[in-house]
Amino acid sequence: MDPLVAAIDQGTSSTRFLVFNAKTAELMSHHQVEVNQSYPKEGWVEEDPKEIIQSVYECIERTCEKLHQLKIDISNIKAVGVTNQRETTLVWDKETGEPLYNAIVWLDLRTQSTVEGLINKTPGQNKNHLKHKTGLPISTYFSAVKLRWLLDNVDEVRQAVLSERAMFGTVDSWIIWCLTGGRNGGVHCTDVTNASRTMLFNIHTMDWDPELCRYFDVPMEILPKVRSSSEIYGWMKSSSLTGIPISGCLGDQSAALVGQMCFKEGQAKNTYGTGCFLLKNTGTKPVMSDHGLLTTVAYKMGKEEPACYALEGSVAIAGAVVRWLKDNMGIVQSSSEIETLAAAAGSSYGCYFVPAFSGLYAPYWEPSARGIICGLTQFTNRNHLAFAALEAVCFQTREILEAMNQDSGVPLTMLQVDGGMTSNRLLMQLQADILCMSVVRPTMSETTALGAAMAAGAAEGVEVWNLNPDHLPHITSEKYIPQINCDESEFRFARWKKAVQRAMNWETIEPCCSSNGLGKKMNGAPWGVPPTSPPIRADP
């Protein structure tokens, strides 16, 4: 039988384990487990690190059982790759193996006051003060401010740092450490794509930056070792796959770029998951955005291989809007029902939904924005709301695509898409209509996991997956062509932008001066740059 390669895909709302044929990229078997989020206070989003790693083990064992039932020998699995929700921040005790606090999820807003304090202390109150080194604006999104919050607010974390027991990592680091032995010799590492999302990593030197660490007052000894996206990090120490190398690691959006075979400069993909993430490969030189996009590391396929970069537009709320309609509002009973409801309406009838539940990410980077629904009339019903929610995902994608076209000077003519939401055919048609361009969806939608498997299988010492352009597997796809005229699209997009302006500057961190004393203050301890921190130089 052909060699197999497995991938752990640990996302915001679920964990999956998938096994692919290394010659054909065919998905042989998989298992999925949902992961719970908790919201201890308004704007806070957490997950239990133990539940995350337990879900990984459960998915591995269930998939191995399914392979056994299919008469497929698991000894054919030659490597495991890891792909993960990025920016989500964990600190654990290397002696006990216990997490010292819940994982703070990338969507979390508790650090808004921290971020505003940082920006206020920069020359000209510039949120792009660190962009020349990190490619990122100062934002609640990235790991450094979440780690800073943990150091300032959680005694267990502070004590563990003082006694040199603390380990920081994003979800990939936690998974790899646990799977390679945990407190008994676990490997503490991350890859360049995940490191580039922390605000502690210099995307030019490709390593942790001492100046950035001083800026955030983060001790460098708690950081994982940075490795390439495709090399053997260690070997599985438990589960049915003991002894198999873990040899691929990519943040989920980079993994999807690889899984969509976007290895050429100028190729792009959009992933529709909890959030929405559009990445465009810019080659071996980082391109800085003038239009609110991020510059990030796309992948580095081996120790001696050059790093490739991407421009990225990030939308906080995509699939999460469907979950909100289901869990918070009871408007739909299941995620799949939204397509039926929206199709029944056929239009939003002038209703626009801006789901800025966690502020607005690209291209605005406005944490004070909040969600709004406007244009309501007596005629509006839940079907129209469902349609408006799907349209919101498409409008947000168009905003990012326009920014990307301006930055690169080379407009995209076709969008490759993947992710859980792409099974919604109405959404895909709406996206083609709103972009006025074709949208192409692979029939095998698990491109994020496929990218991690490709990185793992291609690693030196494994070498069962050939990434040479002539040997890349052909993935069948379906194409959605615009069905409305561009004037109609422009009109709807202009109305959307009007709605976005109404969502802006809604929240403040100052208490109100209301006479009833019910003033509002955002959660999160204010924090600024320590007075001992040297200024960050403006040169890369």
Secondary structure, DSSP 8 states (H G I E B T S, - for coil): ---EEEEEEE-SSEEEEEEEETTT--EEEEEEEE---B-SSTT--EE-HHHHHHHHHHHHHHHHHHHHHTT--GGGEEEEEEEE-SS-BEEEETTT--BSS-EE-TT--TTHHHHHHHHHTSGGG-TTTTHHHHSS-S-TTSHHHHHHHHHHH-HHHHHHHHTT-EEEE-HHHHHHHHHTTTTTT---EEEHHHHTTSSSEETTTTEE-HHHHHHHT--GGGS-EEE-SEEEEEE--SSTTTT-EEEEEEEHHHHHHHHTT--STT-EEEEESSSEEEEEEEETS----SSS-EEEEEE--STTS--EEEEEEEES-SHHHHHHHHHTT-S-SSTTHHHHHHHHH-S-TT-EEE--TT-B-TTT-BTT---EEE---TT--HHHHHHHHHHHHHHHHHHHHHHHHHHHSS--SEEEEESGGGG-HHHHHHHHHHHTSEEEEESS--HHHHHHHHHHHHSTTT--S--SGGG-----EEEE---S-HHHHHHHHHHHHHHHHHHTT---SS----TTS-----SS------TT-----S--
